[in-house]
Amino acid sequence: MFGTWTQSLETHRKQFQEAQPFQHCVIPNFLNEDLARDLSETFPTPSSAPELTWHFYNNPLERKYACNDFSFSNDRTKMISRVFDEALQSTELLDYLKQITGIENLETDPTLHGAGIHFYPHNGKLDIHLDYNIHPKLNKERRINIIYYLNEKWDPSWGGDLNFYSKDLDPAKIASVQPMWNTAAVFRTSDMSYHGLPEPMRCPEGEGRKSLAIYYISPVRENATSRYKAEYIPSPGQPVKEELAKLYEIRKTRLIQPEDMWEGWEKDGNGYW
């Protein structure tokens, strides 16, 4: 199922442990090429698979489509389910991740809470944030993220990089991962793992950033912070009017709804959304 990176686990362990601004590593050729091609050819998007249950997040903090319900059975969902079941949630990958991260009691999340397919369209974005760290259904602690990219013809000028930030948001300390073909970003979830893609993507209409997301958990550590929702923050230098500040507070406890928005918000972003 996997590429040849599994023969170089010590290299990835070293990259992960020494990475700044927090622990992460980037793995090219994550799946074997034939499987990646098959997955890419059947990859569901909101336009190619409207029969799926898509959640559309559309507000100044986030603009993306997400789906983690593959119960509607067709060739697209069967391939996605196979990749999750046989690769991303496999005991084989879990063993590799334990070696890379040093977290011996790492587990998969069978509920795929917040995971699944993520599709960012033209002007897609995701503000800088800390992920939730306590699973709302399993009461386990979220420890590791994998974001896997399937963008064959991605133009770097379109943006869409996954950025990792230091806690002080120092621009000199940002690490970036381009959403390139068959590449996985593996990173730690903690109280300092700020990440996001806050600049709206510039890909043409009809194009989009395709990825799979999955998270790995463990029993809650004794001194773990209890954060049940992601906490978003504005980009450095971004002006924050009262209405926008309210959205950042709302997002700490629940998803943002259309009724939370102010009239004309779509044209009020000044390049930030």
Contacts in CASP RR format, 6 or more apart in sequence:
PFRMAT RR
TARGET T0000
AUTHOR 0000-0000-0000
METHOD contacts of the structure
MODEL  1
MFGTWTQSLETHRKQFQEAQPFQHCVIPNFLNEDLARDLSETFPTPSSAP
ELTWHFYNNPLERKYACNDFSFSNDRTKMISRVFDEALQSTELLDYLKQI
TGIENLETDPTLHGAGIHFYPHNGKLDIHLDYNIHPKLNKERRINIIYYL
NEKWDPSWGGDLNFYSKDLDPAKIASVQPMWNTAAVFRTSDMSYHGLPEP
MRCPEGEGRKSLAIYYISPVRENATSRYKAEYIPSPGQPVKEELAKLYEI
RKTRLIQPEDMWEGWEKDGNGYW
1 31 0 8 1.000
1 32 0 8 1.000
1 35 0 8 1.000
1 86 0 8 1.000
1 87 0 8 1.000
1 90 0 8 1.000
1 92 0 8 1.000
2 30 0 8 1.000
2 31 0 8 1.000
2 32 0 8 1.000
2 87 0 8 1.000
2 92 0 8 1.000
2 93 0 8 1.000
2 96 0 8 1.000
3 29 0 8 1.000
3 30 0 8 1.000
3 31 0 8 1.000
3 32 0 8 1.000
3 33 0 8 1.000
4 29 0 8 1.000
5 12 0 8 1.000
5 27 0 8 1.000
5 28 0 8 1.000
5 29 0 8 1.000
5 30 0 8 1.000
6 96 0 8 1.000
9 96 0 8 1.000
9 99 0 8 1.000
9 100 0 8 1.000
12 25 0 8 1.000
12 27 0 8 1.000
12 100 0 8 1.000
12 186 0 8 1.000
13 99 0 8 1.000
13 100 0 8 1.000
13 101 0 8 1.000
13 102 0 8 1.000
15 25 0 8 1.000
15 26 0 8 1.000
16 23 0 8 1.000
16 24 0 8 1.000
16 25 0 8 1.000
16 100 0 8 1.000
16 101 0 8 1.000
16 186 0 8 1.000
17 23 0 8 1.000
19 25 0 8 1.000
19 175 0 8 1.000
20 166 0 8 1.000
20 173 0 8 1.000
20 175 0 8 1.000
21 164 0 8 1.000
21 165 0 8 1.000
21 166 0 8 1.000
21 167 0 8 1.000
21 173 0 8 1.000
21 174 0 8 1.000
21 175 0 8 1.000
21 192 0 8 1.000
21 194 0 8 1.000
22 164 0 8 1.000
22 166 0 8 1.000
22 187 0 8 1.000
22 188 0 8 1.000
22 190 0 8 1.000
22 192 0 8 1.000
22 193 0 8 1.000
23 101 0 8 1.000
23 187 0 8 1.000
23 188 0 8 1.000
24 164 0 8 1.000
24 175 0 8 1.000
24 185 0 8 1.000
24 186 0 8 1.000
24 187 0 8 1.000
24 188 0 8 1.000
25 100 0 8 1.000
25 185 0 8 1.000
25 186 0 8 1.000
25 187 0 8 1.000
26 177 0 8 1.000
26 183 0 8 1.000
26 184 0 8 1.000
26 185 0 8 1.000
26 186 0 8 1.000
27 183 0 8 1.000
27 184 0 8 1.000
27 185 0 8 1.000
27 186 0 8 1.000
28 180 0 8 1.000
28 182 0 8 1.000
28 183 0 8 1.000
29 182 0 8 1.000
29 183 0 8 1.000
30 36 0 8 1.000
30 148 0 8 1.000
30 182 0 8 1.000
30 183 0 8 1.000
30 184 0 8 1.000
31 39 0 8 1.000
31 83 0 8 1.000
31 87 0 8 1.000
31 148 0 8 1.000
31 182 0 8 1.000
33 182 0 8 1.000
35 83 0 8 1.000
35 87 0 8 1.000
36 150 0 8 1.000
36 181 0 8 1.000
36 182 0 8 1.000
38 79 0 8 1.000
39 79 0 8 1.000
39 80 0 8 1.000
39 83 0 8 1.000
39 150 0 8 1.000
40 150 0 8 1.000
40 152 0 8 1.000
40 210 0 8 1.000
42 75 0 8 1.000
42 76 0 8 1.000
42 79 0 8 1.000
42 80 0 8 1.000
43 76 0 8 1.000
43 80 0 8 1.000
43 117 0 8 1.000
43 150 0 8 1.000
43 210 0 8 1.000
44 52 0 8 1.000
44 67 0 8 1.000
44 76 0 8 1.000
44 77 0 8 1.000
44 80 0 8 1.000
44 117 0 8 1.000
45 65 0 8 1.000
45 119 0 8 1.000
45 208 0 8 1.000
45 210 0 8 1.000
46 54 0 8 1.000
46 56 0 8 1.000
46 65 0 8 1.000
46 119 0 8 1.000
46 121 0 8 1.000
47 206 0 8 1.000
48 76 0 8 1.000
49 74 0 8 1.000
49 76 0 8 1.000
49 77 0 8 1.000
51 72 0 8 1.000
51 74 0 8 1.000
52 67 0 8 1.000
52 69 0 8 1.000
52 70 0 8 1.000
52 72 0 8 1.000
52 77 0 8 1.000
53 67 0 8 1.000
53 69 0 8 1.000
53 72 0 8 1.000
54 65 0 8 1.000
54 66 0 8 1.000
54 67 0 8 1.000
55 65 0 8 1.000
55 66 0 8 1.000
55 67 0 8 1.000
56 64 0 8 1.000
56 65 0 8 1.000
57 63 0 8 1.000
57 64 0 8 1.000
57 65 0 8 1.000
57 66 0 8 1.000
57 255 0 8 1.000
57 256 0 8 1.000
59 247 0 8 1.000
59 256 0 8 1.000
59 260 0 8 1.000
59 261 0 8 1.000
59 265 0 8 1.000
59 273 0 8 1.000
60 127 0 8 1.000
60 244 0 8 1.000
60 247 0 8 1.000
60 265 0 8 1.000
60 269 0 8 1.000
60 272 0 8 1.000
60 273 0 8 1.000
61 126 0 8 1.000
61 127 0 8 1.000
61 232 0 8 1.000
61 247 0 8 1.000
61 248 0 8 1.000
61 251 0 8 1.000
61 256 0 8 1.000
61 273 0 8 1.000
62 125 0 8 1.000
62 126 0 8 1.000
62 127 0 8 1.000
62 232 0 8 1.000
62 256 0 8 1.000
63 120 0 8 1.000
63 121 0 8 1.000
63 123 0 8 1.000
63 124 0 8 1.000
63 125 0 8 1.000
63 126 0 8 1.000
63 200 0 8 1.000
63 273 0 8 1.000
64 118 0 8 1.000
64 119 0 8 1.000
64 120 0 8 1.000
64 121 0 8 1.000
64 124 0 8 1.000
64 125 0 8 1.000
64 126 0 8 1.000
65 117 0 8 1.000
65 118 0 8 1.000
65 119 0 8 1.000
65 120 0 8 1.000
65 121 0 8 1.000
66 114 0 8 1.000
66 116 0 8 1.000
66 117 0 8 1.000
66 118 0 8 1.000
66 119 0 8 1.000
67 116 0 8 1.000
67 117 0 8 1.000
68 112 0 8 1.000
68 113 0 8 1.000
68 114 0 8 1.000
68 115 0 8 1.000
68 116 0 8 1.000
68 117 0 8 1.000
70 77 0 8 1.000
70 80 0 8 1.000
70 81 0 8 1.000
70 84 0 8 1.000
71 77 0 8 1.000
80 116 0 8 1.000
80 117 0 8 1.000
80 212 0 8 1.000
83 212 0 8 1.000
84 112 0 8 1.000
84 116 0 8 1.000
84 212 0 8 1.000
84 214 0 8 1.000
87 93 0 8 1.000
88 108 0 8 1.000
88 146 0 8 1.000
88 148 0 8 1.000
88 212 0 8 1.000
88 214 0 8 1.000
89 108 0 8 1.000
89 110 0 8 1.000
89 214 0 8 1.000
94 106 0 8 1.000
94 107 0 8 1.000
94 108 0 8 1.000
94 216 0 8 1.000
97 103 0 8 1.000
97 106 0 8 1.000
97 144 0 8 1.000
97 186 0 8 1.000
97 216 0 8 1.000
98 104 0 8 1.000
98 106 0 8 1.000
100 186 0 8 1.000
101 143 0 8 1.000
101 144 0 8 1.000
101 186 0 8 1.000
101 188 0 8 1.000
103 143 0 8 1.000
103 144 0 8 1.000
103 216 0 8 1.000
103 218 0 8 1.000
105 218 0 8 1.000
105 219 0 8 1.000
106 143 0 8 1.000
106 144 0 8 1.000
106 216 0 8 1.000
106 217 0 8 1.000
106 218 0 8 1.000
107 140 0 8 1.000
107 216 0 8 1.000
107 217 0 8 1.000
107 218 0 8 1.000
108 214 0 8 1.000
108 216 0 8 1.000
108 217 0 8 1.000
109 115 0 8 1.000
109 135 0 8 1.000
109 138 0 8 1.000
109 140 0 8 1.000
109 214 0 8 1.000
109 215 0 8 1.000
109 216 0 8 1.000
109 217 0 8 1.000
111 135 0 8 1.000
111 137 0 8 1.000
111 138 0 8 1.000
112 214 0 8 1.000
113 135 0 8 1.000
113 136 0 8 1.000
113 137 0 8 1.000
113 138 0 8 1.000
113 215 0 8 1.000
114 213 0 8 1.000
114 215 0 8 1.000
115 212 0 8 1.000
115 213 0 8 1.000
115 214 0 8 1.000
115 215 0 8 1.000
116 212 0 8 1.000
116 213 0 8 1.000
116 214 0 8 1.000
117 210 0 8 1.000
117 211 0 8 1.000
117 212 0 8 1.000
117 213 0 8 1.000
118 147 0 8 1.000
118 209 0 8 1.000
118 210 0 8 1.000
118 211 0 8 1.000
118 212 0 8 1.000
118 213 0 8 1.000
119 208 0 8 1.000
119 209 0 8 1.000
119 210 0 8 1.000
119 211 0 8 1.000
120 126 0 8 1.000
120 160 0 8 1.000
120 197 0 8 1.000
120 201 0 8 1.000
120 208 0 8 1.000
120 209 0 8 1.000
120 211 0 8 1.000
121 201 0 8 1.000
121 203 0 8 1.000
121 205 0 8 1.000
121 206 0 8 1.000
121 207 0 8 1.000
121 208 0 8 1.000
122 201 0 8 1.000
122 202 0 8 1.000
122 203 0 8 1.000
122 204 0 8 1.000
122 205 0 8 1.000
122 206 0 8 1.000
122 207 0 8 1.000
122 208 0 8 1.000
123 200 0 8 1.000
123 201 0 8 1.000
123 273 0 8 1.000
124 197 0 8 1.000
124 200 0 8 1.000
124 201 0 8 1.000
124 209 0 8 1.000
125 197 0 8 1.000
125 198 0 8 1.000
125 199 0 8 1.000
125 200 0 8 1.000
125 201 0 8 1.000
125 273 0 8 1.000
126 196 0 8 1.000
126 197 0 8 1.000
126 198 0 8 1.000
127 196 0 8 1.000
127 198 0 8 1.000
127 232 0 8 1.000
127 233 0 8 1.000
127 234 0 8 1.000
127 235 0 8 1.000
128 163 0 8 1.000
128 165 0 8 1.000
128 169 0 8 1.000
128 194 0 8 1.000
128 195 0 8 1.000
128 196 0 8 1.000
128 198 0 8 1.000
128 232 0 8 1.000
128 233 0 8 1.000
128 234 0 8 1.000
128 235 0 8 1.000
129 194 0 8 1.000
129 195 0 8 1.000
129 196 0 8 1.000
129 230 0 8 1.000
129 231 0 8 1.000
129 232 0 8 1.000
129 233 0 8 1.000
130 191 0 8 1.000
130 193 0 8 1.000
130 194 0 8 1.000
130 227 0 8 1.000
130 230 0 8 1.000
130 231 0 8 1.000
131 142 0 8 1.000
131 145 0 8 1.000
131 189 0 8 1.000
131 193 0 8 1.000
131 215 0 8 1.000
131 227 0 8 1.000
131 230 0 8 1.000
132 142 0 8 1.000
132 227 0 8 1.000
132 228 0 8 1.000
132 229 0 8 1.000
132 230 0 8 1.000
133 141 0 8 1.000
133 142 0 8 1.000
133 189 0 8 1.000
133 190 0 8 1.000
133 191 0 8 1.000
133 224 0 8 1.000
133 225 0 8 1.000
133 226 0 8 1.000
133 227 0 8 1.000
134 140 0 8 1.000
134 141 0 8 1.000
134 142 0 8 1.000
134 220 0 8 1.000
134 224 0 8 1.000
134 226 0 8 1.000
134 227 0 8 1.000
134 228 0 8 1.000
135 141 0 8 1.000
135 142 0 8 1.000
135 217 0 8 1.000
136 228 0 8 1.000
138 217 0 8 1.000
139 220 0 8 1.000
140 217 0 8 1.000
140 218 0 8 1.000
140 219 0 8 1.000
140 220 0 8 1.000
141 217 0 8 1.000
141 218 0 8 1.000
141 219 0 8 1.000
141 220 0 8 1.000
141 221 0 8 1.000
141 224 0 8 1.000
142 189 0 8 1.000
142 215 0 8 1.000
142 216 0 8 1.000
142 217 0 8 1.000
143 188 0 8 1.000
143 189 0 8 1.000
143 216 0 8 1.000
143 217 0 8 1.000
143 218 0 8 1.000
144 186 0 8 1.000
144 187 0 8 1.000
144 188 0 8 1.000
144 189 0 8 1.000
144 215 0 8 1.000
144 216 0 8 1.000
145 185 0 8 1.000
145 186 0 8 1.000
145 187 0 8 1.000
145 188 0 8 1.000
145 189 0 8 1.000
145 213 0 8 1.000
145 214 0 8 1.000
145 215 0 8 1.000
145 216 0 8 1.000
146 184 0 8 1.000
146 185 0 8 1.000
146 186 0 8 1.000
146 212 0 8 1.000
146 213 0 8 1.000
146 214 0 8 1.000
146 215 0 8 1.000
146 216 0 8 1.000
147 162 0 8 1.000
147 177 0 8 1.000
147 184 0 8 1.000
147 185 0 8 1.000
147 211 0 8 1.000
147 212 0 8 1.000
147 213 0 8 1.000
148 183 0 8 1.000
148 184 0 8 1.000
148 211 0 8 1.000
148 212 0 8 1.000
148 213 0 8 1.000
148 214 0 8 1.000
149 179 0 8 1.000
149 180 0 8 1.000
149 181 0 8 1.000
149 182 0 8 1.000
149 183 0 8 1.000
149 184 0 8 1.000
149 185 0 8 1.000
149 209 0 8 1.000
149 210 0 8 1.000
149 211 0 8 1.000
150 181 0 8 1.000
150 182 0 8 1.000
150 210 0 8 1.000
150 211 0 8 1.000
150 212 0 8 1.000
151 179 0 8 1.000
151 180 0 8 1.000
151 181 0 8 1.000
151 208 0 8 1.000
151 209 0 8 1.000
151 210 0 8 1.000
152 181 0 8 1.000
154 178 0 8 1.000
154 179 0 8 1.000
154 180 0 8 1.000
154 181 0 8 1.000
154 209 0 8 1.000
155 203 0 8 1.000
156 178 0 8 1.000
157 202 0 8 1.000
158 201 0 8 1.000
158 202 0 8 1.000
158 203 0 8 1.000
158 207 0 8 1.000
159 197 0 8 1.000
159 199 0 8 1.000
159 201 0 8 1.000
159 202 0 8 1.000
159 203 0 8 1.000
160 178 0 8 1.000
160 179 0 8 1.000
160 197 0 8 1.000
160 199 0 8 1.000
160 201 0 8 1.000
160 209 0 8 1.000
161 176 0 8 1.000
161 177 0 8 1.000
161 178 0 8 1.000
161 179 0 8 1.000
161 197 0 8 1.000
162 176 0 8 1.000
162 177 0 8 1.000
162 179 0 8 1.000
162 185 0 8 1.000
162 195 0 8 1.000
162 196 0 8 1.000
162 197 0 8 1.000
163 174 0 8 1.000
163 175 0 8 1.000
163 176 0 8 1.000
163 177 0 8 1.000
163 195 0 8 1.000
163 196 0 8 1.000
163 197 0 8 1.000
163 198 0 8 1.000
164 174 0 8 1.000
164 175 0 8 1.000
164 176 0 8 1.000
164 177 0 8 1.000
164 187 0 8 1.000
164 193 0 8 1.000
164 194 0 8 1.000
164 195 0 8 1.000
165 173 0 8 1.000
165 174 0 8 1.000
165 194 0 8 1.000
165 195 0 8 1.000
165 196 0 8 1.000
166 173 0 8 1.000
166 174 0 8 1.000
166 192 0 8 1.000
166 194 0 8 1.000
167 192 0 8 1.000
167 194 0 8 1.000
169 194 0 8 1.000
169 236 0 8 1.000
171 236 0 8 1.000
177 183 0 8 1.000
177 185 0 8 1.000
179 209 0 8 1.000
179 210 0 8 1.000
179 211 0 8 1.000
187 193 0 8 1.000
187 195 0 8 1.000
189 215 0 8 1.000
191 225 0 8 1.000
194 233 0 8 1.000
198 235 0 8 1.000
198 272 0 8 1.000
200 271 0 8 1.000
200 272 0 8 1.000
200 273 0 8 1.000
201 208 0 8 1.000
201 209 0 8 1.000
203 209 0 8 1.000
229 251 0 8 1.000
229 252 0 8 1.000
229 253 0 8 1.000
229 254 0 8 1.000
230 251 0 8 1.000
231 251 0 8 1.000
231 252 0 8 1.000
232 248 0 8 1.000
232 251 0 8 1.000
232 252 0 8 1.000
233 248 0 8 1.000
234 240 0 8 1.000
234 244 0 8 1.000
234 248 0 8 1.000
234 272 0 8 1.000
235 272 0 8 1.000
238 272 0 8 1.000
239 270 0 8 1.000
240 248 0 8 1.000
243 262 0 8 1.000
243 265 0 8 1.000
246 260 0 8 1.000
247 256 0 8 1.000
247 260 0 8 1.000
247 261 0 8 1.000
250 256 0 8 1.000
250 260 0 8 1.000
262 268 0 8 1.000
END
